[in-house]
Amino acid sequence: MALPQAKQTVTEERLASLTMPDAGCTRKAREAALERLRQMGLPSRRDEYWKYTRPDTLVSPDAPPAALFVTDEPTMFHEFDRLKVVFVDGVFSPEESDELSLEGVTIDRLEDICCKDIHWAKELYGVLEANGQSPVQHPLAALNTAFASDGVAIHVTGKPSKPISLIYRHASETSDAILHHVVRVESGAEVTILENGPAASRFNKCMEIDIADGGTLHHVRAQGRDHQRRAATHMFTRMGQESVYKSFTLTVNGVLTRNEQVVELTGDDAVAHVAGACVGDGEFHHDDTVFVTHDAVNCESRQVFKKVLRNGATGVFQGKILVKEGAQKTDGYQISQSLLLDDDSQFLAKPELEIYADDVACSHGSTSGAIDETALFYLRSRGVPTREATDMLTLAFLAEAVEEIEDEALAEVIVSRLQDWLARRR
Amino acid sequence: MAALDQTQVKEGVDQETVDAVREVGTYKYGWETDIEMEYAPKGVNPDIVRLISGKNDEPEWMTEWRLAAFERWTKMEEPKWAMVSYPEIDFQDQYYYARPKSMEEKPKSLDEVDPKLLATYEKLGIPLKEQMILAGVEGAEDTPAEGRKVAVDAVFDSVSVGTTFQEELKKAGVIFCSISEAIREHPELVKKYLGTVVPASDNFYATLNSAVFSDGSFVYVPPGVRCPMELSTYFRINAENTGQFERTLIIADKGSYVSYLEGCTAPQRDTAQLHAAVVEIIIEEDAEVKYSTVQNWFPGDENGKGGIYNFVTKRADCRGDRSKVMWTQVETGSAVTWKYPSCILRGDDSQGEFYSIAIANNYQQADTGTKMVHLGKNTKSRIVSKGISAGKAQNTYRGLVSMHPKAKESRNYTQCDSLLIGDKCGAHTVPYIEVRNNSSRVEHEATTSKVDDDQLFYCRQRGMDEEEAVALVVNGFCKDVLQALPMEFAMEAQQLVAISLEGSVG
């Protein structure tokens, strides 16, 4: 079917502002992605999964400028021993990064593998993204595959002693970054990947994750303090038998954030937990769009998303549990909740279930409301001042999502960030 | 089902359920009335629209309204977003108007109606006599007759055959007649309200309906009147290749109350037939309307051949403060269902409720749900939806709950549960939740599961066979909704639940 004219124009205008990197072994995948993108066109407000989020500034030829956030506070995860991989405005910075060597893992820069003809990542680059395009399209991810200018390929073969920390620094007010990472966790291997930082004025990130049978990946990210930045991120995860994937995202700032997750459980007995906490104030639009597909027997999936909104902030949640025919004994759970701290904020949700197998237990819940007056009264009657009581209840509300982080030290860091946010907003 | 008759039913098993299971057969209403019909030429165009308008002796403004709707319809596209698939409908390859020849001269009273038509309704269990109770309702004899009267408007293909109890209703000030009659007799009311809840431009099927609707029911309950009996419309599609497009308009003026029932059946045929209805309900201050549907159109045979395409737009507008609407639906028929009875809660403190059972078996597809649009302060809504899929059927709940910024202190509770019987069917939930103020509370819960093995085992252990046991469990699953139905319908619905699932086990 031909694209509507308006969509085609937007797509071609955006493409005109981009050049495909000279790409060695990823060339084929990039060209296929460009073809895909031309067929679907960039998102518009009329698309079903963009009705609650305006994609205009994500698809415009130039990135809208975003002021830098300068602070002397220590950066996120600074207290952890980690392997730092730093990108400044979407470009890998060897000076700021650690040496990319660690036992149990090999890390290559995308630019380097692009010159090689044979590399493991060739089998992965653009593949999971292409698979993930159906039934719901993710055109910005196809654009990413075609035009990503940098990124890393992380190959986990053992159990590295420390987390791999991807740090995205924002240095120019008009930067427009496209990063693409590929991750393969081999059978029995286990790794923690941390991500933090605003990255650029406009950031399009795609991460393809392939977890082999029995592999485990922990993923914790914090999306930076720069308020004016815009981001569209995509994570495509394919999971083998008995593999484990646990992902948590914290978002406290940003005029526009769209986080898409596509998780496919293809091996029996796999476990996927995807969680997110967001706290938004003022001009803040946050969108979690999550698709979990069960295509194997006896898998478990959990989606836990919590949003605290005030001062006209908007929170969006779109999530789907798809259970394919034959994916019996599936245990699927999804919860999306919002806490609206004042009357100007809004929460828009579309939690979906699509189920083609009968021996399953799937449930979802979604709620929205203000702080519980009774709980507040209880705390005040025990001498807790209103503000502190409100903070306490807000943190309690977010706790279910934060609890999805297995590492207690990491969870504590997230909680302290949330406390800081609440303190700043008093 | 012979085996069932010999089953010893043990103590503790609900006798009604067992009877219901015993009575099951295939689609009971699949027969056809052999009656001479009069058709408009096939297809739809401005001439057909004028012809339908002419047949109903409509005034000029009505004809114009229809033509404007038709004009709009030609520019609209068929909606494709629902999770249903069916072969392309050729809108020019069907009849838009069919009426029994004997209805050419409008019968002045029920005594003049063609006996064949009366027999048809008799056979359907809806005798068009002014009797105290509906036939086939067991136990109703014991109820005081006064309280159990039901007035019936019977619609046969494109025309209303007759309306019972009109005189008695008139005494109470209630107007209950066919919409064609209302357009002639009460144009001021129709003009004031028609198209104000579902505008002619609302959606593809509603617009088509606005252009070609042939008949339907009209209800007006004046201020402060509690309608003395239940009102009911029975829709029957009989003619082949004919679409039924009925339009229902219900107005509950200040402080009034009415309970309205709707039933529908169609003969068993190989070809699919189109049914696109519009129901508009206007509820003024302190008024209350209860609208119950048992939809049992022919669902197609076990191979998915034939059946009715049921594309319906139903909406209630709670205009006045403290007004209340309650939708209850049991959807067991139709090959494809596309139906979202909605509530616009405009008045402060108004309430909307939606109770639904949707059962899809064999190749049936149902995409149904509701919209609760909260505009007024302190408005409340409640959604209870039970979807059951069996065979190769697909069943989708699709709903919207929207809290506008001004709808302070409002409340919604949604519960939608799906039950799957067999591993080839699907159950889907697509809720949209939009909250734009913080003093409102919205809660949504959904679950999907299969018939619990323990429960089945328990029933089997007590001597029930598997089908009986499943019917019992399913009836229990639907209880919340069945309880919301008026008694006449609750019984029929309970039986339907069992019938619809026949053959889905084992």
Chai-1 contact restraints between the chains, C-beta under 6 A:
chainA,res_idxA,chainB,res_idxB,connection_type,confidence,min_distance_angstrom,max_distance_angstrom,comment,restraint_id
A,L340,B,N438,contact,1.0,0.0,6.0,A-B,restraint_1
A,D342,B,N438,contact,1.0,0.0,6.0,A-B,restraint_2
A,D343,B,N437,contact,1.0,0.0,6.0,A-B,restraint_3
A,D343,B,N438,contact,1.0,0.0,6.0,A-B,restraint_4
A,Q346,B,R436,contact,1.0,0.0,6.0,A-B,restraint_5
A,F347,B,V435,contact,1.0,0.0,6.0,A-B,restraint_6
A,L348,B,E434,contact,1.0,0.0,6.0,A-B,restraint_7
A,A349,B,I433,contact,1.0,0.0,6.0,A-B,restraint_8
A,K350,B,Y432,contact,1.0,0.0,6.0,A-B,restraint_9
A,E352,B,V430,contact,1.0,0.0,6.0,A-B,restraint_10
A,L353,B,T429,contact,1.0,0.0,6.0,A-B,restraint_11
A,L353,B,T448,contact,1.0,0.0,6.0,A-B,restraint_12
A,E354,B,H428,contact,1.0,0.0,6.0,A-B,restraint_13
A,I355,B,A427,contact,1.0,0.0,6.0,A-B,restraint_14
A,I355,B,T448,contact,1.0,0.0,6.0,A-B,restraint_15
A,Y356,B,G426,contact,1.0,0.0,6.0,A-B,restraint_16
A,A357,B,D423,contact,1.0,0.0,6.0,A-B,restraint_17
A,D358,B,L420,contact,1.0,0.0,6.0,A-B,restraint_18
A,D358,B,G422,contact,1.0,0.0,6.0,A-B,restraint_19
A,D358,B,D423,contact,1.0,0.0,6.0,A-B,restraint_20
A,D358,B,K450,contact,1.0,0.0,6.0,A-B,restraint_21
A,D359,B,K450,contact,1.0,0.0,6.0,A-B,restraint_22
A,A361,B,S449,contact,1.0,0.0,6.0,A-B,restraint_23
A,C362,B,T448,contact,1.0,0.0,6.0,A-B,restraint_24
A,S363,B,T447,contact,1.0,0.0,6.0,A-B,restraint_25
A,H364,B,A446,contact,1.0,0.0,6.0,A-B,restraint_26
A,G365,B,E445,contact,1.0,0.0,6.0,A-B,restraint_27
A,S366,B,I433,contact,1.0,0.0,6.0,A-B,restraint_28
A,S366,B,H444,contact,1.0,0.0,6.0,A-B,restraint_29
A,T367,B,E443,contact,1.0,0.0,6.0,A-B,restraint_30
A,S368,B,V435,contact,1.0,0.0,6.0,A-B,restraint_31
A,S368,B,V442,contact,1.0,0.0,6.0,A-B,restraint_32
A,G369,B,R441,contact,1.0,0.0,6.0,A-B,restraint_33
A,A370,B,N438,contact,1.0,0.0,6.0,A-B,restraint_34
